[in-house]
């Protein structure tokens, strides 16, 4: 059995008794949300908050710690609740990092540098981030950059005009830099795409 197959959904955790409140998003019952009840047990409040957060989208442990702190959950209670969620694999920073790299590299065409910074901001340690980034090869990274440059290259650009080409190069290289590509890599990829486009008479762009 794989690690991912052992994971339990937030709803399954609640049904198994990990939390006695209604499932996140459930409209059944007339019970108020626990954090709105001043007499609620802090651990119950924390579990309800975490379950709602995980139901909305995967979260790293640090993200959940920040959310619990915002709701004034005591640190020791938050730590105990999150430890329990980790035990049942509902909170798993390694799996979160893998998912984040796959999603952001595909949807945003981000390079490893940008992804590494985003993971660090979410509390993912360097070793876990490095492992997650291994699924993104150098070839995949460059292919994504080329596709992005080709898509952003304006059809009206006159690449035979040196001033126009330099302007286009700076614009596209800056775009790649914002995606986390190193400047030398960004300028090289842009130059190669522009050379190919100019060589074909820019005919590939309607």
N, C-alpha and C positions, 0 to 999 in steps of 0.2 A: 504494500500500500504506500502510495506516495505521500509526501508531507502535506501537499495541497488537499489530498482526499481526506485527510484527517481533520481539516478545518471544519468548524461548525459555524453556521450562520448565526447572526445576532438573534434572530427569531428562535432558532433551535436552542440557543443558550438560555433564553428567557423561558421557553417552555420546559426546559430541564430543571428549572428552579434557580438558575443563576440570578434571576431578577424577578421580583414579585409584582412588578408593575405591568400595565398593559404594554403590548408590543409597540415599538415606535411607529407612529403614523396610524395606529389603530383607532377607530372611532367607536369601538365597543366599550360599554361601561361609562359611568359618569364620574369616575375618579379624577381628581385634579392631578396635574403633573407634580411629581414628588418635590421638585425644587421650589414649587410654589407653596408648599406646606412647611411652615416653620418647625413643626414637630416631627417631620420626616427623619428617619434614620439617615445619617450622612452617607453611609455605604450604599443604601438604596438609591439615594439621590445620585450618587456618583455612577452607579451601574446604569440608571435610566439615561443619564446624560451620555455616557459612552455608547450605549446601544443606539441611541438616536443618531449620534455622530457617525457610527459605523454603518448604519442603515443608509444614510445619505451618500456616503462614499468612503472608500478605504482611507485610513488615517495611520500615521506613524504614532509611536508612543508619545513623542514630544508634542505633537499636535494635540493629542488628547490631554496630556498634562496641562498644556496651556489653556485648553477649554475648561477643564475642571478648576483651574486656578481662577479663571474669570468668574466662575460661579461660586467662588469662595468655599470650595470643598477643601477641608484640611489636608495638608500634604501627606500625612501618614495614611489617611483614609484613601486618598487618590492612589498612592503607591501600592497599597494592598489590593485595591480593586483592579488596577492595571496589571499587577502581577498575576492575578487570577485569570484575567482575560488572555494574558500571554500563555498561561498554562494550557488553556483550551484552544490556543492558536487563533483566537479572534483578533488579537493584536500580534503582528509578526512583522518586524521592521525589514527583514530580508525579503519577504514576499512583497511587502509594500514597495520596496526599492525596485524589485524586478518589474512590477506592474507599472511603476512611475516611468522607468526608462522606456519600456515598450510603448506606452501611451504617448509620452511627450516627444519621443524621437519620431514617431509616425505622424502625429497630428501637427506638431510645431516644427518638425525638422531641426530639432535642437542638436547641437554637437555635444560631445562628451563633457567639454568644459562647462557649458551652461547647465547640463544635467547634474554634474557633480556639485555645482553651487546650489542648485535647488534642493538636492538631497541633503546637503549639509544644513540648509536652512530649516529642514524638517527634522533635524536631529539624527540623521542616519550617519553612523560612524564611517570613517574612511575605508576600512576594510570591507564593510558591507556594501558601500557604494561602489567600490572597485569591482567586487564580484558581480553586482548587477550590471555594471557598464560593460562587462565582458561579452554580453549578448549582442552588443552593438559593435560590429567589426569596423575597421578603418575603411573598408570598401563600402560598407553600408553608409557610413557617415559621408564619404565623398559623393556617393551616388545621390544622396538626399540633397547635398549642397548644389550639385550640378542641376538637378531637377528644379530646385528652387530658383536658381539663377536663370535657367531657360524660361521658366514661367514668368519671372518678373522682368525679363528683357522686353523693353517696349518695342513694338513692331515698327514704329516710326523712326527709331534711332538710326542715324546715318553713321555706321561704324567706319566708313572710309574717311570721315572727317576727324582729324586728330583731337580737336577740342571736344567734339561730341563724344568720341570714344573715351577720352579721359574722364569726362563728366559721368558717363555711364559706368565706367569702372569703379569710380569712387562710390557712387550710389549703391552698386551691387555688393561691393566689398564691405561697405559699412553695414549693409543688411546682414551679411553673413557673420560679421563680427558681433552683432547684437544676438545672433543665434549661438554664440559661443565658439566660433571658429577662430583659430589663430590668424593674425593679420597676413602672414606669409602664405598660409594655406588659402585664405580667402582670395587674395590677389591672384594667386596661381590658378585657382579654379575659374575665377571670373575671366582671366586672360584666355584660358583654354576654350571656354565656352564662346567668348567673343570671336576668337580666331576661327572657330568652326562655323559660327554664324556668318562672319564676313566672307569666309571662303566659299560658302554656299550662296553668296549674294543675299544673305538674310532672308532667303526664300522660304525657309521653314517656318517663319513667323508671318502670319497673314496680316 
